[in-house]
Each structure stands twice: as C-alpha cells, then as structure tokens.
Amino acid sequence: MRKMLAPKTHSRKYSPSKSSTWLNCPLSTLLNDGSSQETNPQAEFGTQCHDLGAALISKSLDLANYDDKTKSIQDVIKELDMYSEEMQEIADGYADFVIQAIEFERKRSDDEPLIVIEQHLDMDFDEDAGGTLDCGIISSVDGGTLTVIDLKTGRGVVNAFDSETGQFNSQLGIYALYFYKAFKDIYPVKKVRIIIYQPVINNTNEYEMPIEKLLEFEANVLLPAVERTKVDTPEAKVGKYCRYCAGKAICAKRAETNLEVIKEVKKPATTLTDAEIELFLPNLDELIQFAEDIKEFALKKAMNGHKWSNYKLVQSKGSRKIADEDSVVKVCEASGIDPYAPRKVAGITELTKRIGKEKINELIGPYITMQSGSIVLVPKTDSREEVTIIEEGDINKC
C-alpha cells in the first residue's frame, strides 16, 4: 500500500474551496487575491479538526510524513488552541469514516490502493492555483477507482452533487482532477467518486462519474473560466456564490443588481401589490445578506482606524456580570437565598454526546417526540408538503 501524508498548504487566488465563485464570476479573482483575506473562528476550528483527523488517520494507518517528524496524538492536541470534546468527536468520526472507506477499497481491489491524506496538489492552469486534498484513494476496483473525501465542519448543507444545477461539487471536482493528473501515469482511473463527510449535521453524500466527465469539466468549464479571469477587464457576475467572495461588500456589480430589484417596484399610491411583493420575495435573502456584508465591512474598517464621513464608533449598551461567584454564593447562602439556577434536562444533542448515538434511542427514544417546525414561505417548486390555512389561526396540512 503506498501511503503519503503531506503538509497542508493554502493557495490564494484560485483556491478550489472558492471555485464556486471564480468559476462563475471572473472579477472575483481580482478581489480574492489573498491580500485582504481574513480568517475567522469557524474556519480556524475547521482547520484544527482537519489537523487532528489527519493525525488520527496517520497513526491508525502508519502513514509517513516526508517533511516532518511524526507527532504523537497528544502532541498534536497540545498545539490545537481550540481543542474541545466536539473537535475530538468530529475528528474521531472523520478518521473512522476514512479508514472504513480505505478498507472497503482494499477488500475489493486486486492491488494495494494509493492513499494520500492532506495532500497538496499543484494545479497547472495558474501559478497561484493549488489546494490541499483531505483524503484521496486510488484502487484497482472497476479498472481503476479514484475516491476523494472532504471533511466539512460547518452547518450549511454541502452536497457532492447539486440536483438544482445538475453539476457536481466544483471544489471536489478540481481536487479529483488534479489528484488524477498527479498519479495517472502510475495508476489508471476509469471511475471517480467524490464524497462529502459533514458530521455536525449528519450529512454524508457522494457522487460517482466516469473519468471522461471529469475531463470534460476541465475542458468545457474549468479552463474557459480561468481564461475569462485573465482578460484586461474581467466581467462581474452576481449569484449565490457572492457571499464567499472577499469583495462581497464593495462589489459595484452586486450593489447595482440589488438596487435594480428595488427599482423594478413602481411607486405605489399606498401599498405594494401582490405582484410587487412577489418580485421582492426571491431576492430578499440576497438583499439582506448584502446589507449585512456592507455593515460588517464598514465596522471592520472603522475598527482598523478608518474614519467614515458621517459615522463614528461608540460603545454599545453594556451588561452586568458577576465578577466573584464564590463571594455571591457565600452572601446569598448566609441570607438563606439559593444562588444557583434551576437544574434542567440537557438537550438531545448533549445527551447524544453523553450516551452515544448507538444507545440514545434505546434508552430515551420512547420519551422523545418530534415537534413541528416553524412555518416558512418558500417557492412552489420546493418539494415539501404545503401547509394550508383554513381560517385565520387554523393551520392544516393539505
């Protein structure tokens, strides 16, 4: 079995993780050049989950790190300043999932598969292109099967295939493409599997395709998109992917598009018509997000010393906080007052952590009920069953 563990490196302009943006909007590559990129706690938590997961996998499979001396799990944990029980649970689950996937390929393969963990991949379409593959496997199954596994630690649903657009996940597609290119002279590939492992919302899904489809993606989507970014004045295109762009708050095209939505509504005599309201509805999420992005951008600039002409920084309303809990307990108990908050049963998520996913239903399943979710307004193309209002205040399902 050929096994490799490589150091993680991050690209800037043409990062696969940002591919949904730059494949669609050529201008975004100028705004995402890396000069103003900021990390955030959620992203850093995800990075550290990957580091711990990779260490667990490498220990289990005895992978070789060609650049650094292999560290013990405890030494890795000491370097994780965001380490928690949740991180350990995510990393353990990810490691188990990857190891099971590897064993699945081994049992069906004639030869030992190639395995790479946290493998940096160079991408030949630009010198500032590259990324780190979480896990890659190439086996001899079905004439050559290439598998890419990606760990996601966020709560937004990520899919290997988007049924709405009919496209596979471009980030995983690019990883699969350049993993294939790196080893195609040694390992033949006929089939490609891309897998999303997203444990925080129990979302695991995959998509399978022939290698020809991946190569068509390179020729018809990837390379033409890259060429569109390299013209003198790259075009800006607005879409859902704008939220991932570093220039989301200052992009003139995004501002223009959102203002056009408002201009479409004619000035009413008194109230908006149903048609005008329905004109707003599909665009409200983007309008609200754009407004929030501008507010966040303006605040960050002010916090960094920028002076806005008509705005200033002030202290928001403060809140009271107990500074010495031990003293409060002593004083209250001396006065015959219970200083402690009432005890309450932990939530299902916390109980699942304590009891375990395997035993949760057995122990407390009979005492768990499913409550109806809140009612939301969605397009009629949504697959969920419609809720009908019979009379005001009376709600029934069709």
Secondary structure, 3 states (H helix, E strand, C coil): CEEEECCCCCCCCECHHHHHHHCCCCCHHHHCCCCCCCCCHHHHHHHHHHHHHHHHHHHHHCCCECCCCCCCHHHHHHCCCCCCHHHHHHHHHHHHHHHHHHHHHHHHCCCCCEEEEEEEEECCCCCCEEEEEEEEEEECHHHCEEEEEEECCCCCCCCCEECCCCEECHHHHHHHHHHHHHHCCCCCCCEEEEEEEEHHHCEEEEEEEEHHHHHHHHHHHHHHHHHHHCCCCCCCCCCHHHHHCCCCCCCHHHHHHHHHHHHCCCCCCCCCCHHHHHHHHHHHHHHHHHHHHHHHHHHHHHHCCCCCCCCCCCCCCCCCCCCCHHHHHHHHHHCCCCCCCCCCCCCHHHHHHHHCCCCHHHHHHHHCCCCCCCCCCCCCCCCCCCEEEEECCEEEEC
